[in-house]
Amino acid sequence: MTTKTQNLIVTGIICLMSAILQTQAEAPKDDLMTRMCEHEILIYTCDECRYEPGVVKLAPALLTPGTNSPALVQFGSATRQKLEQGLAAVGEIALNENATVRISSPVPGILRNVRGDIGKLMKPGDILAEIESAELGDAISSYIKNRALTQTAQRTYQREKGLAEQKVSAQVEADEAEIRYETIKTDRDAAAHTLNTMGFSESDIAALTGESPRTLSLRSPQAGTLIEKQAVSGNRIQPGQTAMTLSDLSSVWVWLDLYERDLAAVLAAAAKSPLLVTLETRAFPGHPFKGTLETLGATMDETTRTVKARALIPNPEGLLRPGMFCKANLIWTCNEDVLAVPRNAVLEDEGQCFVFTHLKDDYYIRTPVKKGRHFSDSIEILEGLAEGQKVVTEGAFLLKSDVLREKMGAGCAD
């Protein structure tokens, strides 16, 4: 017998066994409840033979939650739900610019005591750096001088006003004292406004004395992560020059590229309700991120023929990093009802889709199904399940592994 002939025989046997197992897997449950194996016990209870119809016995420990973890095997149901339509797209994660600030200096000067480090979490009011500035020193001196002159002019005005009321001096002297007081007070207020624009608060200004340091503290205006740092101690900085960039990374933007052919459908769906966006990244496979579509671009790229769309994605764990690429799905709901199960309930072996359903007691059986469309978190079931029927979701792969392990070992054919 030639090697080629032997290979054909082996292939035929494998196909025949696969067909037999397929037929047995599709056997009615009622038949399994009464069918005996060659060991003269019910086949679904036989530890050697139950793999043939695809029956698995679950240990109670798999169904019991741990102290700080859920049960390894969990369940869901086949339910009727609104049909979801989706559109695949690619995108890039970016900073949420609405939660990002670029901190710059309002005065020219020399950077001192730069404290912030990239990646460090900052709280509102935290000092990031200090600026030593001659212009700042002049502004502080001007304010202190005009504050003292204002106090003196005010006392002079009050004295002249009292003397004029008592007819001791002429009213013109009181009027001249008032003009001097108002003029000097205006100079004081202008100096205070200058300090305000340099970042001094009202309480900071009120506390200024001749001994106050002539430095300006750059403070964090919000909570966030320091993601860029151009400031270096000893370097000179100019007004408006960015020293650091701070962003709240608890949410990020995702810029998506939508093709021209898909624009009409997305616009129509977005006009009815916010569109759900789900992301998958290479860094975190199997970990979907969800958000909503916020805006569609007003122009189209002439080269790629795509429109930019922006989604807001919550990022409470800080896993998503600006600059990452991702695969995305835009999802919206239509009026059509379909029967569906969670995505992780549907498995596949040798081209046959199936789920695990409850048979009796601790026994669960592989149940062939015909699947339809894939949605964000579920899969449409066309045949094989009834509405409300319970299926294994989390841990379904463990049951599949048990069936395949037994299938590769011994059974009634021994």
C-alpha positions in Angstrom: 0.0 0.0 0.0 1.5 3.4 -1.0 1.9 6.3 1.3 -0.6 8.3 -0.8 -3.2 5.6 -0.3 -2.6 5.4 3.4 -3.0 9.2 3.7 -6.3 9.0 1.8 -7.6 6.3 4.1 -6.6 8.2 7.2 -8.2 11.4 5.9 -11.4 9.4 5.2 -11.5 8.0 8.7 -11.0 11.4 10.2 -13.9 12.8 8.1 -16.1 9.9 9.0 -15.4 10.3 12.8 -16.0 14.0 12.5 -19.4 13.4 10.8 -20.3 10.8 13.5 -19.4 13.2 16.3 -21.3 16.0 14.6 -24.4 13.8 14.4 -24.1 12.8 18.0 -23.6 16.4 19.1 -26.8 17.3 17.4 -28.7 14.5 19.0 -31.9 15.6 20.8 -31.6 16.1 24.5 -34.5 13.8 25.3 -32.6 11.0 23.6 -29.5 11.7 25.7 -31.4 11.5 28.9 -32.3 7.8 28.2 -29.5 6.6 26.0 -27.1 4.1 27.5 -23.5 3.7 26.6 -21.5 0.4 26.3 -20.7 0.7 30.0 -24.4 0.2 30.6 -24.9 3.6 32.2 -26.5 6.8 30.9 -24.2 8.2 28.3 -24.3 11.7 29.6 -23.1 10.6 33.0 -20.3 8.4 31.8 -16.9 10.0 32.4 -15.5 8.2 29.4 -18.4 8.5 26.9 -20.1 11.8 27.6 -17.7 13.7 25.3 -19.3 12.0 22.3 -22.5 14.0 22.4 -20.5 17.0 23.8 -21.5 16.8 27.4 -19.4 18.5 30.1 -19.8 18.1 33.9 -19.0 21.3 35.8 -17.4 21.2 39.2 -19.3 23.4 41.7 -16.0 25.3 42.4 -16.1 26.7 38.9 -19.5 28.3 39.6 -18.5 29.8 43.0 -17.0 33.3 43.1 -13.7 33.8 44.8 -13.0 36.2 47.6 -11.9 39.0 45.2 -12.8 37.5 41.9 -15.9 36.4 40.0 -16.8 32.8 39.2 -14.8 31.2 36.4 -18.0 30.1 34.7 -20.8 32.5 34.3 -24.1 32.5 32.4 -26.2 34.7 30.1 -29.4 34.2 28.1 -30.6 34.3 24.5 -32.6 37.5 24.4 -34.3 39.6 21.8 -32.7 43.0 21.3 -32.7 45.9 18.9 -30.5 45.3 15.9 -27.2 47.2 16.0 -25.5 48.3 12.9 -21.8 49.0 12.9 -19.1 50.7 10.9 -15.5 49.7 11.2 -12.8 52.4 11.1 -9.3 53.0 12.2 -8.1 55.8 14.4 -5.5 57.4 16.6 -5.8 58.2 20.3 -5.1 61.9 21.1 -5.2 64.2 24.1 -8.6 65.5 25.1 -7.8 69.2 24.3 -10.7 70.3 26.4 -8.9 68.9 29.4 -5.4 70.0 28.4 -3.6 73.2 29.4 -0.3 74.5 28.1 1.4 76.5 30.9 3.4 79.5 29.8 5.0 82.4 31.6 3.3 85.9 31.6 6.7 87.6 32.1 10.2 87.3 30.8 12.7 85.9 33.3 14.9 83.0 34.5 13.4 79.6 35.4 14.2 78.5 38.9 13.3 75.5 41.0 11.6 73.5 38.2 9.7 70.7 40.2 7.4 69.0 37.7 8.5 65.7 36.1 6.9 64.1 33.0 4.3 61.5 34.0 3.7 63.0 37.5 0.2 63.6 38.7 -0.4 67.2 39.7 -3.1 68.7 41.9 -4.6 72.2 41.3 -2.4 74.8 42.8 0.8 72.7 42.8 3.9 74.7 42.1 5.6 73.6 38.9 8.4 76.1 38.7 9.4 79.6 39.8 10.4 82.6 37.5 12.9 85.2 38.6 12.0 88.4 36.7 13.2 92.0 36.7 9.9 93.1 35.2 8.1 91.3 38.0 10.2 93.0 40.5 9.4 96.4 39.0 5.7 95.6 39.1 5.8 94.5 42.7 7.8 97.6 43.7 5.4 99.9 41.8 2.4 98.3 43.6 3.9 98.6 47.0 4.9 102.2 46.4 1.5 103.2 45.1 -0.2 101.4 47.9 1.7 103.4 50.5 1.1 106.7 48.6 -2.6 105.9 48.4 -2.9 105.4 52.1 -1.1 108.7 52.7 -3.2 110.6 50.1 -6.4 109.1 51.6 -5.4 110.4 55.1 -4.6 113.8 53.7 -7.9 114.0 51.8 -9.9 113.0 54.9 -8.1 115.7 57.0 -8.6 118.5 54.4 -12.2 117.4 53.9 -12.8 117.7 57.7 -11.2 121.1 57.9 -13.3 122.4 54.9 -16.4 121.2 56.6 -15.4 123.1 59.8 -14.7 126.2 57.6 -11.1 126.2 58.8 -9.6 125.8 55.3 -10.9 126.5 51.8 -13.0 123.9 50.0 -10.5 124.1 47.1 -7.8 122.5 49.2 -10.1 119.6 50.0 -10.9 119.2 46.3 -7.2 119.2 45.3 -6.5 116.5 48.0 -9.3 114.4 46.7 -7.9 114.6 43.1 -4.5 113.6 44.3 -6.0 110.7 46.2 -8.0 109.4 43.3 -5.0 109.7 40.9 -2.7 107.8 43.2 -5.4 105.2 43.9 -5.7 104.7 40.1 -2.0 104.1 39.8 -2.2 101.5 42.7 -5.1 99.7 41.0 -3.2 99.7 37.7 -0.2 98.1 39.4 -2.5 95.5 41.0 -4.0 94.7 37.7 -0.5 94.2 36.2 0.2 91.7 39.0 -3.1 90.0 38.3 -2.1 89.4 34.7 1.2 87.9 36.0 -0.7 85.3 37.9 -1.0 86.9 41.4 -4.2 86.4 43.2 -5.9 89.1 45.3 -4.7 87.5 48.5 -1.1 87.2 47.0 -1.2 91.0 46.2 -2.6 91.9 49.6 0.2 90.0 51.3 3.1 91.8 49.4 5.7 93.6 51.5 9.0 95.2 50.8 10.6 91.8 51.8 8.5 89.7 49.4 10.6 87.7 46.9 10.6 89.0 43.3 9.7 85.6 41.9 6.6 84.3 40.2 5.3 80.7 40.9 3.9 78.8 37.9 1.1 76.7 39.4 -1.0 73.8 38.1 -4.4 75.3 37.1 -6.1 71.8 37.2 -5.6 68.2 38.2 -3.8 66.2 35.5 -0.7 64.4 34.3 2.4 66.3 33.2 3.0 65.1 29.7 5.4 67.6 28.2 8.1 69.7 29.9 10.2 72.3 28.1 11.2 74.1 31.3 14.8 73.7 32.5 16.2 75.5 35.6 18.5 78.4 34.6 17.0 78.8 31.1 15.4 82.1 30.1 11.7 82.1 29.3 9.7 84.7 27.3 6.0 85.7 27.8 3.8 83.2 26.1 6.4 80.5 25.7 5.1 77.1 26.8 6.9 75.7 29.8 4.9 72.6 30.4 1.8 70.8 29.2 -0.7 69.3 31.6 -3.6 67.0 30.6 -6.3 65.1 32.5 -6.0 61.7 31.0 -9.2 60.3 32.6 -10.6 60.8 29.1 -9.1 60.9 25.7 -10.1 61.8 22.2 -10.0 59.3 19.3 -9.7 60.7 15.8 -11.3 58.3 13.3 -11.1 58.3 9.5 -14.6 57.8 7.8 -14.8 57.1 4.1 -17.0 59.3 1.9 -19.3 56.3 1.1 -20.1 55.9 4.8 -20.8 59.6 5.6 -24.5 59.6 4.8 -25.3 56.6 7.1 -23.3 58.0 10.0 -24.9 61.5 9.7 -28.4 60.0 9.6 -27.7 57.8 12.6 -26.0 60.6 14.6 -29.0 62.9 14.0 -31.3 60.4 15.9 -29.1 59.6 18.9 -25.4 59.6 20.0 -23.4 56.9 18.4 -21.5 54.4 20.5 -17.9 53.9 19.7 -15.9 50.8 20.8 -12.1 50.5 20.5 -9.6 47.7 20.5 -5.9 48.3 20.7 -2.9 46.1 20.1 -1.6 46.9 23.6 -4.7 45.6 25.3 -6.2 42.8 23.2 -9.6 41.6 24.4 -10.1 44.8 26.4 -12.7 46.9 24.6 -13.0 50.6 25.4 -16.3 52.4 24.9 -17.2 56.0 24.3 -19.4 58.3 22.2 -19.0 60.1 18.9 -18.8 63.8 19.6 -18.3 65.5 16.3 -17.8 65.0 12.5 -15.4 67.0 10.5 -16.7 69.8 8.3 -14.2 69.1 5.5 -12.9 66.1 3.6 -9.3 65.2 3.0 -8.8 65.5 -0.7 -6.1 62.9 -0.8 -7.6 60.1 1.3 -11.2 61.0 0.7 -12.0 60.6 4.4 -13.6 62.8 7.0 -12.3 63.1 10.5 -14.6 62.1 13.3 -13.9 62.6 17.0 -15.0 60.3 19.8 -14.7 60.9 23.6 -13.5 57.8 25.4 -13.4 57.5 29.2 -10.0 56.4 30.4 -10.3 56.1 34.2 -7.5 53.5 34.5 -5.2 55.6 32.3 -4.5 52.6 29.9 -5.0 54.5 26.7 -2.0 56.6 25.7 -2.2 59.5 23.2 -0.4 58.4 20.0 -1.8 54.8 20.1 -3.5 53.5 17.0 -6.7 51.5 17.3 -9.5 49.7 15.5 -12.9 51.2 16.1 -16.5 50.4 15.5 -19.3 53.0 15.3 -22.5 51.4 16.5 -26.1 52.6 16.2 -29.4 50.9 17.0 -32.1 50.2 14.4 -35.7 49.1 14.9 -35.3 45.4 14.0 -35.5 42.9 16.8 -33.1 39.9 16.7 -32.3 36.9 19.0 -28.8 37.3 20.2 -26.4 36.0 22.9 -23.2 37.5 24.3 -20.2 37.2 22.0 -18.1 35.0 24.3 -20.9 32.4 24.4 -20.4 31.4 20.8 -17.6 29.0 20.0 -16.4 27.2 16.9 -14.9 23.8 16.1 -14.3 22.2 12.7 -16.5 24.9 11.1 -19.4 24.3 13.4 -20.7 27.1 15.7 -22.1 26.1 19.1 -22.9 27.2 22.6 -23.1 25.3 25.9 -26.6 25.0 27.4 -27.8 23.4 30.6 -28.7 19.7 30.3 -29.4 18.5 33.8 -27.9 19.1 37.3 -24.2 19.8 36.8 -24.2 18.7 33.1 -24.0 21.1 30.2 -24.2 20.1 26.5 -22.6 21.5 23.4 -25.5 22.9 21.3 -25.0 23.7 17.6 -26.3 27.1 16.5 -26.5 29.0 13.3 -25.1 32.5 13.9 -26.0 35.6 12.0 -24.6 39.1 12.3 -22.0 40.3 14.8 -22.8 43.2 17.0 -20.6 45.1 19.5 -21.3 42.8 22.5 -23.4 40.0 21.0 -24.0 37.7 18.1 -27.3 37.1 16.3 -28.6 33.5 16.6 -30.6 32.3 13.6 -31.2 28.7 14.7 -30.5 26.5 17.7 -31.7 28.5 20.6 -35.0 29.7 22.1 -35.6 33.1 23.6 -34.7 33.1 27.3 -32.5 29.9 27.0 -29.5 30.1 29.4 -26.0 29.7 27.9 -22.5 29.7 29.3 -20.7 32.9 28.6 -17.6 33.5 30.7 -15.6 30.3 30.9 -17.3 28.7 27.8 -13.8 28.1 26.4 -13.0 25.9 29.5 -16.0 23.7 28.6 -14.8 23.5 24.9 -11.3 22.5 26.1 -12.8 19.7 28.2 -14.8 18.3 25.3 -11.8 18.4 22.9 -9.5 16.9 25.5 -11.8 13.9 26.0 -12.4 13.7 22.2 -8.7 13.2 21.7 -8.6 10.5 24.4 -10.4 7.3 24.9 -14.1 6.6 24.7 -16.5 3.8 24.1 -14.6 2.8 21.0 -11.8 1.4 23.2 
